[in-house]
Amino acid sequence: MIPDIDISAIVFNLSRLVFAFILALPVAWDRERAERTLGLRTFPLVAMASCGYLLLAQQVAAGDDGAQARFFQGLITGVGFLGGGAIVKQGLDVHGTATAASIWTTAAVGAAVAYGFFEIALLLSLANFAVLFWLSPVKESIESDGD
Protein backbone atom coordinates (compact mmCIF):
# COMPACT_ATOMS: atom_id res chain seq x y z
CA MET A 1 0.00 0.00 0.00
CA ILE A 2 1.33 3.42 -0.97
CA PRO A 3 1.31 6.01 1.81
CA ASP A 4 -0.72 9.15 1.27
CA ILE A 5 1.88 11.89 0.74
CA ASP A 6 0.98 15.53 1.22
CA ILE A 7 3.19 17.52 -1.18
CA SER A 8 2.35 20.83 0.50
CA ALA A 9 3.54 19.39 3.86
CA ILE A 10 6.77 18.27 2.22
CA VAL A 11 7.37 21.75 0.80
CA PHE A 12 6.49 23.39 4.14
CA ASN A 13 8.76 21.12 6.19
CA LEU A 14 11.58 21.22 3.64
CA SER A 15 11.54 25.02 3.60
CA ARG A 16 11.86 25.10 7.41
CA LEU A 17 14.68 22.53 7.43
CA VAL A 18 16.57 24.35 4.69
CA PHE A 19 16.21 27.68 6.48
CA ALA A 20 17.53 26.14 9.72
CA PHE A 21 20.43 24.68 7.73
CA ILE A 22 21.27 28.03 6.13
CA LEU A 23 21.14 29.92 9.42
CA ALA A 24 23.59 27.44 10.97
CA LEU A 25 26.18 27.89 8.21
CA PRO A 26 27.87 31.08 9.49
CA VAL A 27 28.64 29.48 12.87
CA ALA A 28 29.64 26.22 11.18
CA TRP A 29 31.99 28.11 8.87
CA ASP A 30 33.55 30.00 11.79
CA ARG A 31 34.16 26.83 13.81
CA GLU A 32 35.60 25.07 10.75
CA ARG A 33 37.83 28.06 9.93
CA ALA A 34 39.10 28.06 13.51
CA GLU A 35 39.90 24.35 13.10
CA ARG A 36 37.59 23.25 15.88
CA THR A 37 36.52 19.63 16.16
CA LEU A 38 32.91 20.49 15.33
CA GLY A 39 32.22 22.51 12.22
CA LEU A 40 30.60 22.48 8.81
CA ARG A 41 28.75 19.23 9.26
CA THR A 42 27.79 19.33 12.92
CA PHE A 43 26.12 22.72 13.28
CA PRO A 44 23.74 22.46 10.31
CA LEU A 45 22.80 18.95 11.45
CA VAL A 46 22.04 20.22 14.97
CA ALA A 47 19.87 23.04 13.59
CA MET A 48 18.00 20.74 11.21
CA ALA A 49 17.52 18.00 13.79
CA SER A 50 16.20 20.49 16.34
CA CYS A 51 13.85 21.89 13.74
CA GLY A 52 12.81 18.40 12.64
CA TYR A 53 12.09 17.16 16.16
CA LEU A 54 9.90 20.16 16.89
CA LEU A 55 8.13 19.97 13.54
CA LEU A 56 7.39 16.36 14.42
CA ALA A 57 6.22 17.42 17.90
CA GLN A 58 3.77 19.82 16.31
CA GLN A 59 2.30 16.97 14.30
CA VAL A 60 2.36 14.24 16.94
CA ALA A 61 1.21 16.45 19.81
CA ALA A 62 -1.00 18.90 17.94
CA GLY A 63 -3.13 20.78 20.45
CA ASP A 64 -1.28 19.38 23.47
CA ASP A 65 0.99 22.16 24.67
CA GLY A 66 2.28 20.02 27.55
CA ALA A 67 3.42 17.27 25.22
CA GLN A 68 5.10 19.77 22.92
CA ALA A 69 6.85 21.28 25.96
CA ARG A 70 8.17 17.81 26.85
CA PHE A 71 9.55 17.42 23.30
CA PHE A 72 11.22 20.81 23.71
CA GLN A 73 12.58 19.89 27.15
CA GLY A 74 13.99 16.62 25.81
CA LEU A 75 15.62 18.46 22.94
CA ILE A 76 17.26 20.98 25.26
CA THR A 77 18.55 18.20 27.51
CA GLY A 78 19.91 16.17 24.60
CA VAL A 79 21.64 19.14 23.01
CA GLY A 80 23.11 20.08 26.38
CA PHE A 81 24.56 16.59 26.61
CA LEU A 82 26.01 16.92 23.10
CA GLY A 83 27.51 20.29 23.97
CA GLY A 84 28.97 18.88 27.17
CA GLY A 85 30.93 16.44 25.03
CA ALA A 86 32.62 19.39 23.30
CA ILE A 87 34.09 20.68 26.56
CA VAL A 88 37.53 19.38 27.45
CA LYS A 89 39.47 20.09 30.65
CA GLN A 90 43.27 19.89 30.48
CA GLY A 91 44.87 20.68 33.81
CA LEU A 92 43.61 24.11 34.81
CA ASP A 93 42.52 24.97 31.25
CA VAL A 94 39.04 24.40 29.86
CA HIS A 95 38.45 24.33 26.10
CA GLY A 96 35.34 24.01 23.97
CA THR A 97 32.92 26.14 25.96
CA ALA A 98 32.24 28.51 23.06
CA THR A 99 31.65 25.53 20.77
CA ALA A 100 29.30 23.97 23.34
CA ALA A 101 27.40 27.24 23.71
CA SER A 102 27.23 27.52 19.93
CA ILE A 103 25.73 24.03 19.69
CA TRP A 104 23.03 25.09 22.12
CA THR A 105 22.40 28.33 20.25
CA THR A 106 22.24 26.49 16.93
CA ALA A 107 19.65 24.14 18.40
CA ALA A 108 17.63 27.18 19.48
CA VAL A 109 17.88 28.48 15.90
CA GLY A 110 16.36 25.23 14.62
CA ALA A 111 13.65 25.33 17.30
CA ALA A 112 12.75 28.93 16.46
CA VAL A 113 12.48 28.05 12.77
CA ALA A 114 10.25 25.07 13.56
CA TYR A 115 7.80 27.31 15.40
CA GLY A 116 7.96 30.05 12.76
CA PHE A 117 9.90 32.57 14.84
CA PHE A 118 12.22 33.43 11.96
CA GLU A 119 13.31 36.78 13.40
CA ILE A 120 14.50 35.10 16.61
CA ALA A 121 16.30 32.43 14.59
CA LEU A 122 18.03 35.04 12.44
CA LEU A 123 19.05 37.16 15.43
CA LEU A 124 20.42 34.14 17.31
CA SER A 125 22.40 33.07 14.27
CA LEU A 126 23.84 36.54 13.69
CA ALA A 127 24.65 37.08 17.37
CA ASN A 128 26.37 33.71 17.67
CA PHE A 129 28.45 34.35 14.57
CA ALA A 130 29.34 37.89 15.69
CA VAL A 131 30.51 36.71 19.10
CA LEU A 132 32.69 33.98 17.61
CA PHE A 133 34.05 36.06 14.73
CA TRP A 134 34.71 39.38 16.44
CA LEU A 135 35.33 38.42 20.05
CA SER A 136 37.68 35.47 19.42
CA PRO A 137 40.55 37.77 18.35
CA VAL A 138 39.88 39.97 21.39
CA LYS A 139 40.01 36.93 23.67
CA GLU A 140 43.26 35.74 22.06
CA SER A 141 44.77 39.22 22.48
CA ILE A 142 43.84 39.29 26.16
CA GLU A 143 45.25 35.80 26.71
CA SER A 144 48.54 36.64 24.95
CA ASP A 145 48.91 39.83 27.03
CA GLY A 146 48.64 37.76 30.18
CA ASP A 147 51.55 35.50 29.21
DRENPA-3360 file (N, C-alpha, C; in nm, 2 decimals, always signed):
BEGIN
1 = MIPDIDIS = +0.08/-0.12/+0.00/+0.00/+0.00/+0.00/+0.09/+0.13/+0.00 ~ +0.06/+0.22/-0.08/+0.13/+0.34/-0.10/+0.08/+0.44/+0.01 ~ +0.18/+0.50/+0.08/+0.13/+0.60/+0.18/+0.08/+0.73/+0.11 ~ -0.02/+0.79/+0.18/-0.07/+0.91/+0.13/+0.03/+1.03/+0.16 ~ +0.08/+1.09/+0.06/+0.19/+1.19/+0.07/+0.13/+1.33/+0.04 ~ +0.15/+1.42/+0.14/+0.10/+1.55/+0.12/+0.21/+1.64/+0.07 ~ +0.21/+1.67/-0.06/+0.32/+1.75/-0.12/+0.33/+1.89/-0.05 ~ +0.22/+1.95/-0.01/+0.24/+2.08/+0.05/+0.31/+2.07/+0.19;
9 = AIVFNLSR = +0.28/+1.96/+0.26/+0.35/+1.94/+0.39/+0.50/+1.92/+0.36 ~ +0.54/+1.85/+0.26/+0.68/+1.83/+0.22/+0.74/+1.96/+0.19 ~ +0.68/+2.04/+0.11/+0.74/+2.17/+0.08/+0.75/+2.26/+0.21 ~ +0.65/+2.26/+0.29/+0.65/+2.34/+0.41/+0.76/+2.29/+0.50 ~ +0.77/+2.17/+0.53/+0.88/+2.11/+0.62/+1.02/+2.13/+0.56 ~ +1.03/+2.11/+0.43/+1.16/+2.12/+0.36/+1.20/+2.27/+0.37 ~ +1.11/+2.36/+0.35/+1.15/+2.50/+0.36/+1.20/+2.54/+0.50 ~ +1.14/+2.48/+0.60/+1.19/+2.51/+0.74/+1.32/+2.45/+0.77;
17 = LVFAFILA = +1.34/+2.32/+0.72/+1.47/+2.25/+0.74/+1.58/+2.32/+0.67 ~ +1.55/+2.37/+0.55/+1.66/+2.43/+0.47/+1.69/+2.57/+0.53 ~ +1.59/+2.64/+0.58/+1.62/+2.77/+0.65/+1.70/+2.75/+0.77 ~ +1.67/+2.65/+0.85/+1.75/+2.61/+0.97/+1.90/+2.58/+0.93 ~ +1.91/+2.50/+0.82/+2.04/+2.47/+0.77/+2.12/+2.59/+0.74 ~ +2.06/+2.68/+0.66/+2.13/+2.80/+0.61/+2.17/+2.89/+0.73 ~ +2.08/+2.91/+0.83/+2.11/+2.99/+0.94/+2.23/+2.94/+1.03 ~ +2.25/+2.81/+1.02/+2.36/+2.74/+1.10/+2.49/+2.76/+1.03;
25 = LPVAWDRE = +2.49/+2.79/+0.90/+2.62/+2.79/+0.82/+2.72/+2.89/+0.87 ~ +2.68/+3.01/+0.91/+2.79/+3.11/+0.95/+2.87/+3.06/+1.07 ~ +2.80/+3.00/+1.17/+2.86/+2.95/+1.29/+2.95/+2.83/+1.25 ~ +2.89/+2.74/+1.16/+2.96/+2.62/+1.12/+3.09/+2.66/+1.05 ~ +3.08/+2.76/+0.96/+3.20/+2.81/+0.89/+3.30/+2.87/+0.98 ~ +3.26/+2.94/+1.08/+3.35/+3.00/+1.18/+3.43/+2.89/+1.26 ~ +3.35/+2.79/+1.30/+3.42/+2.68/+1.38/+3.51/+2.60/+1.29 ~ +3.47/+2.58/+1.17/+3.56/+2.51/+1.07/+3.69/+2.59/+1.05;
33 = RAERTLGL = +3.67/+2.72/+1.02/+3.78/+2.81/+0.99/+3.88/+2.81/+1.11 ~ +3.83/+2.80/+1.23/+3.91/+2.81/+1.35/+3.97/+2.67/+1.38 ~ +3.94/+2.57/+1.30/+3.99/+2.43/+1.31/+3.95/+2.37/+1.44 ~ +3.82/+2.39/+1.47/+3.76/+2.32/+1.59/+3.71/+2.19/+1.55 ~ +3.69/+2.10/+1.64/+3.65/+1.96/+1.62/+3.52/+1.96/+1.55 ~ +3.43/+2.04/+1.59/+3.29/+2.05/+1.53/+3.29/+2.17/+1.44 ~ +3.22/+2.14/+1.32/+3.22/+2.25/+1.22/+3.11/+2.24/+1.12 ~ +3.15/+2.24/+0.99/+3.06/+2.25/+0.88/+2.95/+2.14/+0.88;
41 = RTFPLVAM = +2.98/+2.03/+0.93/+2.88/+1.92/+0.93/+2.79/+1.93/+1.05 ~ +2.85/+1.95/+1.16/+2.78/+1.93/+1.29/+2.67/+2.04/+1.31 ~ +2.71/+2.17/+1.29/+2.61/+2.27/+1.33/+2.49/+2.27/+1.24 ~ +2.50/+2.26/+1.11/+2.37/+2.25/+1.03/+2.29/+2.12/+1.07 ~ +2.36/+2.01/+1.10/+2.28/+1.90/+1.15/+2.21/+1.92/+1.28 ~ +2.27/+1.99/+1.37/+2.20/+2.02/+1.50/+2.08/+2.11/+1.47 ~ +2.10/+2.21/+1.39/+1.99/+2.30/+1.36/+1.87/+2.23/+1.29 ~ +1.91/+2.15/+1.19/+1.80/+2.07/+1.12/+1.73/+1.97/+1.21;
49 = ASCGYLLL = +1.81/+1.90/+1.29/+1.75/+1.80/+1.38/+1.66/+1.87/+1.48 ~ +1.70/+1.98/+1.54/+1.62/+2.05/+1.63/+1.49/+2.09/+1.57 ~ +1.50/+2.15/+1.45/+1.39/+2.19/+1.37/+1.30/+2.07/+1.34 ~ +1.36/+1.96/+1.30/+1.28/+1.84/+1.26/+1.21/+1.78/+1.38 ~ +1.27/+1.77/+1.50/+1.21/+1.72/+1.62/+1.09/+1.80/+1.66 ~ +1.10/+1.93/+1.65/+0.99/+2.02/+1.69/+0.88/+2.03/+1.58 ~ +0.92/+2.01/+1.46/+0.81/+2.00/+1.35/+0.73/+1.87/+1.38 ~ +0.80/+1.76/+1.41/+0.74/+1.64/+1.44/+0.65/+1.65/+1.57;
57 = AQQVAAGD = +0.70/+1.72/+1.67/+0.62/+1.74/+1.79/+0.49/+1.81/+1.76 ~ +0.50/+1.91/+1.67/+0.38/+1.98/+1.63/+0.27/+1.89/+1.57 ~ +0.32/+1.79/+1.49/+0.23/+1.70/+1.43/+0.18/+1.59/+1.53 ~ +0.27/+1.53/+1.60/+0.24/+1.42/+1.69/+0.15/+1.47/+1.81 ~ +0.19/+1.59/+1.86/+0.12/+1.65/+1.98/+0.04/+1.77/+1.95 ~ -0.02/+1.77/+1.83/-0.10/+1.89/+1.79/-0.21/+1.92/+1.90 ~ -0.21/+2.04/+1.95/-0.31/+2.08/+2.04/-0.28/+2.04/+2.19 ~ -0.17/+1.97/+2.21/-0.13/+1.94/+2.35/+0.00/+2.01/+2.38;
65 = DGAQARFF = -0.02/+2.13/+2.44/+0.10/+2.22/+2.47/+0.20/+2.15/+2.56 ~ +0.14/+2.07/+2.66/+0.23/+2.00/+2.75/+0.32/+1.90/+2.69 ~ +0.26/+1.83/+2.59/+0.34/+1.73/+2.52/+0.45/+1.79/+2.44 ~ +0.41/+1.90/+2.37/+0.51/+1.98/+2.29/+0.62/+2.03/+2.38 ~ +0.58/+2.08/+2.50/+0.68/+2.13/+2.60/+0.78/+2.02/+2.64 ~ +0.73/+1.89/+2.65/+0.82/+1.78/+2.68/+0.91/+1.75/+2.57 ~ +0.87/+1.76/+2.45/+0.96/+1.74/+2.33/+1.07/+1.85/+2.34 ~ +1.03/+1.97/+2.36/+1.12/+2.08/+2.37/+1.22/+2.06/+2.48;
73 = QGLITGVG = +1.17/+2.02/+2.60/+1.26/+1.99/+2.71/+1.36/+1.88/+2.68 ~ +1.31/+1.77/+2.62/+1.40/+1.66/+2.58/+1.51/+1.71/+2.48 ~ +1.47/+1.79/+2.39/+1.56/+1.85/+2.29/+1.67/+1.93/+2.37 ~ +1.63/+2.02/+2.45/+1.73/+2.10/+2.53/+1.82/+2.01/+2.61 ~ +1.77/+1.91/+2.67/+1.85/+1.82/+2.75/+1.95/+1.74/+2.66 ~ +1.90/+1.69/+2.55/+1.99/+1.62/+2.46/+2.10/+1.70/+2.40 ~ +2.07/+1.82/+2.36/+2.16/+1.91/+2.30/+2.26/+1.96/+2.41 ~ +2.22/+1.98/+2.53/+2.31/+2.01/+2.64/+2.41/+1.90/+2.66;
81 = FLGGGAIV = +2.37/+1.77/+2.65/+2.46/+1.66/+2.66/+2.56/+1.66/+2.55 ~ +2.51/+1.68/+2.43/+2.60/+1.69/+2.31/+2.70/+1.80/+2.33 ~ +2.66/+1.92/+2.37/+2.75/+2.03/+2.40/+2.85/+2.00/+2.51 ~ +2.81/+1.93/+2.61/+2.90/+1.89/+2.72/+3.01/+1.80/+2.67 ~ +2.99/+1.73/+2.56/+3.09/+1.64/+2.50/+3.20/+1.73/+2.43 ~ +3.17/+1.85/+2.40/+3.26/+1.94/+2.33/+3.36/+2.01/+2.43 ~ +3.33/+2.00/+2.56/+3.41/+2.07/+2.66/+3.52/+1.97/+2.71 ~ +3.64/+2.02/+2.70/+3.75/+1.94/+2.75/+3.83/+2.02/+2.85;
89 = KQGLDVHG = +3.86/+1.95/+2.96/+3.95/+2.01/+3.06/+4.09/+1.95/+3.06 ~ +4.19/+2.03/+3.05/+4.33/+1.99/+3.05/+4.40/+2.07/+3.16 ~ +4.43/+2.00/+3.27/+4.49/+2.07/+3.38/+4.39/+2.18/+3.43 ~ +4.44/+2.30/+3.44/+4.36/+2.41/+3.48/+4.29/+2.48/+3.37 ~ +4.31/+2.44/+3.24/+4.25/+2.50/+3.12/+4.13/+2.42/+3.09 ~ +4.03/+2.50/+3.04/+3.90/+2.44/+2.99/+3.89/+2.49/+2.84 ~ +3.86/+2.40/+2.75/+3.85/+2.43/+2.61/+3.71/+2.38/+2.56 ~ +3.66/+2.45/+2.46/+3.53/+2.40/+2.40/+3.41/+2.46/+2.45;
97 = TATAASIW = +3.42/+2.56/+2.54/+3.29/+2.61/+2.60/+3.22/+2.70/+2.49 ~ +3.29/+2.77/+2.41/+3.22/+2.85/+2.31/+3.16/+2.76/+2.20 ~ +3.22/+2.65/+2.17/+3.17/+2.55/+2.08/+3.04/+2.49/+2.14 ~ +3.05/+2.46/+2.27/+2.93/+2.40/+2.33/+2.81/+2.50/+2.34 ~ +2.84/+2.62/+2.37/+2.74/+2.72/+2.37/+2.68/+2.75/+2.23 ~ +2.77/+2.74/+2.13/+2.72/+2.75/+1.99/+2.63/+2.64/+1.95 ~ +2.66/+2.52/+2.00/+2.57/+2.40/+1.97/+2.43/+2.43/+2.03 ~ +2.43/+2.48/+2.15/+2.30/+2.51/+2.21/+2.23/+2.62/+2.14;
105 = TTAAVGAA = +2.30/+2.72/+2.10/+2.24/+2.83/+2.03/+2.19/+2.79/+1.89 ~ +2.26/+2.70/+1.82/+2.22/+2.65/+1.69/+2.10/+2.56/+1.71 ~ +2.09/+2.49/+1.81/+1.96/+2.41/+1.84/+1.85/+2.51/+1.86 ~ +1.87/+2.62/+1.93/+1.76/+2.72/+1.95/+1.72/+2.78/+1.81 ~ +1.82/+2.80/+1.72/+1.79/+2.85/+1.59/+1.69/+2.75/+1.52 ~ +1.72/+2.62/+1.52/+1.64/+2.52/+1.46/+1.50/+2.52/+1.53 ~ +1.49/+2.53/+1.66/+1.37/+2.53/+1.73/+1.28/+2.66/+1.69 ~ +1.35/+2.77/+1.68/+1.27/+2.89/+1.65/+1.22/+2.88/+1.50;
113 = VAYGFFEI = +1.30/+2.82/+1.41/+1.25/+2.81/+1.28/+1.13/+2.71/+1.28 ~ +1.14/+2.60/+1.35/+1.03/+2.51/+1.36/+0.89/+2.57/+1.40 ~ +0.90/+2.66/+1.49/+0.78/+2.73/+1.54/+0.75/+2.86/+1.47 ~ +0.83/+2.89/+1.36/+0.80/+3.00/+1.28/+0.84/+3.14/+1.33 ~ +0.93/+3.13/+1.43/+0.99/+3.26/+1.48/+1.12/+3.29/+1.41 ~ +1.11/+3.33/+1.28/+1.22/+3.34/+1.20/+1.31/+3.46/+1.24 ~ +1.25/+3.56/+1.30/+1.33/+3.68/+1.34/+1.42/+3.64/+1.46 ~ +1.37/+3.56/+1.55/+1.45/+3.51/+1.66/+1.56/+3.42/+1.61;
121 = ALLLSLAN = +1.53/+3.33/+1.52/+1.63/+3.24/+1.46/+1.74/+3.32/+1.39 ~ +1.70/+3.42/+1.31/+1.80/+3.50/+1.24/+1.89/+3.58/+1.34 ~ +1.83/+3.64/+1.44/+1.90/+3.72/+1.54/+2.00/+3.63/+1.62 ~ +1.95/+3.51/+1.66/+2.04/+3.41/+1.73/+2.16/+3.37/+1.64 ~ +2.13/+3.35/+1.52/+2.24/+3.31/+1.43/+2.34/+3.42/+1.41 ~ +2.29/+3.54/+1.39/+2.38/+3.65/+1.37/+2.46/+3.68/+1.50 ~ +2.40/+3.68/+1.61/+2.46/+3.71/+1.74/+2.57/+3.60/+1.77 ~ +2.54/+3.48/+1.74/+2.64/+3.37/+1.77/+2.76/+3.39/+1.68;
129 = FAVLFWLS = +2.73/+3.41/+1.55/+2.85/+3.43/+1.46/+2.93/+3.56/+1.50 ~ +2.86/+3.67/+1.53/+2.93/+3.79/+1.57/+3.02/+3.77/+1.69 ~ +2.97/+3.70/+1.79/+3.05/+3.67/+1.91/+3.17/+3.59/+1.87 ~ +3.16/+3.48/+1.80/+3.27/+3.40/+1.76/+3.37/+3.47/+1.67 ~ +3.32/+3.54/+1.57/+3.41/+3.61/+1.47/+3.48/+3.73/+1.53 ~ +3.41/+3.81/+1.60/+3.47/+3.94/+1.64/+3.53/+3.93/+1.78 ~ +3.48/+3.85/+1.87/+3.53/+3.84/+2.01/+3.64/+3.74/+2.02 ~ +3.66/+3.64/+1.93/+3.77/+3.55/+1.94/+3.90/+3.62/+1.93;
137 = PVKESIES = +3.93/+3.71/+1.84/+4.06/+3.78/+1.84/+4.08/+3.86/+1.96 ~ +3.97/+3.92/+2.02/+3.99/+4.00/+2.14/+4.03/+3.91/+2.25 ~ +3.97/+3.79/+2.26/+4.00/+3.69/+2.37/+4.15/+3.65/+2.35 ~ +4.19/+3.62/+2.23/+4.33/+3.57/+2.21/+4.43/+3.68/+2.24 ~ +4.39/+3.81/+2.21/+4.48/+3.92/+2.25/+4.49/+3.94/+2.40 ~ +4.38/+3.92/+2.47/+4.38/+3.93/+2.62/+4.47/+3.81/+2.67 ~ +4.45/+3.70/+2.62/+4.52/+3.58/+2.67/+4.67/+3.59/+2.64 ~ +4.71/+3.65/+2.53/+4.85/+3.66/+2.50/+4.92/+3.78/+2.58;
145 = DGD = +4.84/+3.88/+2.62/+4.89/+3.98/+2.70/+4.92/+3.93/+2.84 ~ +4.85/+3.83/+2.88/+4.86/+3.78/+3.02/+4.98/+3.68/+3.03 ~ +5.04/+3.64/+2.92/+5.16/+3.55/+2.92/+5.29/+3.62/+2.94;
% end
